[in-house]
């Protein structure tokens, strides 16, 4: 399938520069590689989002929350430090 794509001058120069390095034989190869990287990034992002959703659900399922008392926390930390 053929497709024409319009790029900004900056992106066009980037594509030309990549081809000029010899790492790519054509602008099409550069664009295909960029799209593969974008697809990999999208996949990684979706995995991270799903993990975040699972962690949120674990937190929601963990029970009632309680008010955090800084003074009690510090006191308990000191007690634990003295026992070490």
MOMOHU-V271992 format. One record per residue. N is the residue number from 1. RES is the residue in one letter. PHI is phi in radians with two decimals (* if undefined). PSI is psi in radians with two decimals (999 if undefined). D_FIRST is the distance of its C-alpha to the first C-alpha in Angstrom with 1 decimal. Layout:
n: [N | N]
res: [RES | RES]
phi: [PHI | PHI]
psi: [PSI | PSI]
d_first: [D_FIRST | D_FIRST]
//
This chain:
n: [1 | 2 | 3 | 4 | 5 | 6 | 7 | 8 | 9 | 10 | 11 | 12 | 13 | 14 | 15 | 16 | 17 | 18 | 19 | 20 | 21 | 22 | 23 | 24 | 25 | 26 | 27 | 28 | 29 | 30 | 31 | 32 | 33 | 34 | 35 | 36 | 37 | 38 | 39 | 40 | 41 | 42 | 43 | 44 | 45 | 46 | 47 | 48 | 49 | 50 | 51 | 52 | 53 | 54 | 55 | 56 | 57 | 58 | 59 | 60 | 61 | 62 | 63 | 64 | 65 | 66 | 67 | 68 | 69 | 70 | 71 | 72 | 73 | 74 | 75 | 76 | 77 | 78 | 79 | 80 | 81 | 82 | 83 | 84]
res: [X | X | X | X | X | X | X | X | X | X | X | X | X | X | X | X | X | X | X | X | X | X | X | X | X | X | X | X | X | X | X | X | X | X | X | X | X | X | X | X | X | X | X | X | X | X | X | X | X | X | X | X | X | X | X | X | X | X | X | X | X | X | X | X | X | X | X | X | X | X | X | X | X | X | X | X | X | X | X | X | X | X | X | X]
phi: [* | -1.55 | -2.65 | -1.77 | -2.25 | -1.68 | -1.98 | -1.18 | -0.97 | -1.16 | -1.20 | -1.07 | -1.15 | -1.07 | -1.07 | -1.05 | -1.12 | -1.12 | -1.14 | -1.12 | -1.22 | 1.57 | -1.27 | -2.23 | -1.55 | -2.73 | -1.10 | -1.06 | -1.11 | -1.07 | -1.14 | -1.07 | -1.13 | -1.09 | -1.19 | -1.09 | -1.12 | -1.11 | -1.11 | -1.10 | -1.11 | -1.06 | -1.13 | -1.09 | -1.12 | -1.17 | -1.14 | -1.08 | -1.12 | -1.13 | -1.10 | -1.09 | -1.06 | -1.14 | -1.13 | -1.08 | -1.10 | -1.04 | -1.12 | -1.13 | -1.44 | -1.36 | 2.01 | -1.12 | -1.52 | -2.31 | -1.18 | -1.50 | -1.96 | -1.05 | -1.09 | -1.14 | -1.08 | -1.11 | -1.07 | -1.13 | -1.13 | -1.15 | -1.07 | -1.11 | -1.20 | -1.19 | -1.36 | -1.40]
psi: [2.20 | 2.60 | 2.36 | 2.38 | 2.34 | 2.23 | 2.69 | 2.77 | -0.63 | -0.77 | -0.65 | -0.73 | -0.68 | -0.78 | -0.81 | -0.73 | -0.70 | -0.73 | -0.68 | -0.44 | -0.33 | -0.08 | -0.41 | 2.55 | -0.32 | 2.90 | -0.61 | -0.69 | -0.71 | -0.83 | -0.73 | -0.76 | -0.73 | -0.71 | -0.64 | -0.76 | -0.68 | -0.73 | -0.73 | -0.74 | -0.76 | -0.73 | -0.79 | -0.70 | -0.71 | -0.62 | -0.78 | -0.71 | -0.73 | -0.70 | -0.72 | -0.75 | -0.71 | -0.72 | -0.70 | -0.78 | -0.69 | -0.74 | -0.75 | -0.60 | -0.11 | -0.12 | -3.06 | 2.51 | 2.80 | 2.72 | 2.36 | 2.24 | 1.88 | -0.73 | -0.77 | -0.68 | -0.80 | -0.74 | -0.78 | -0.65 | -0.68 | -0.73 | -0.81 | -0.64 | -0.65 | -0.51 | -0.28 | 999]
d_first: [0.0 | 3.8 | 6.6 | 10.2 | 12.8 | 16.5 | 18.8 | 22.6 | 24.6 | 25.7 | 22.2 | 21.2 | 24.4 | 23.8 | 20.4 | 22.3 | 25.2 | 23.2 | 21.8 | 25.4 | 26.8 | 25.2 | 23.8 | 20.2 | 19.0 | 16.5 | 15.7 | 12.3 | 14.6 | 16.8 | 14.4 | 13.1 | 16.8 | 17.8 | 15.5 | 16.9 | 20.3 | 19.9 | 19.0 | 22.1 | 24.2 | 23.2 | 24.2 | 27.4 | 28.3 | 28.0 | 30.3 | 32.7 | 32.8 | 33.5 | 36.3 | 37.7 | 37.8 | 39.6 | 42.1 | 42.8 | 43.5 | 45.8 | 47.6 | 48.0 | 49.2 | 51.7 | 54.4 | 56.3 | 56.2 | 59.4 | 60.4 | 60.2 | 63.6 | 63.3 | 67.1 | 67.0 | 64.0 | 65.7 | 68.9 | 67.2 | 65.4 | 68.8 | 70.4 | 67.6 | 68.0 | 71.7 | 71.3 | 69.2]
//
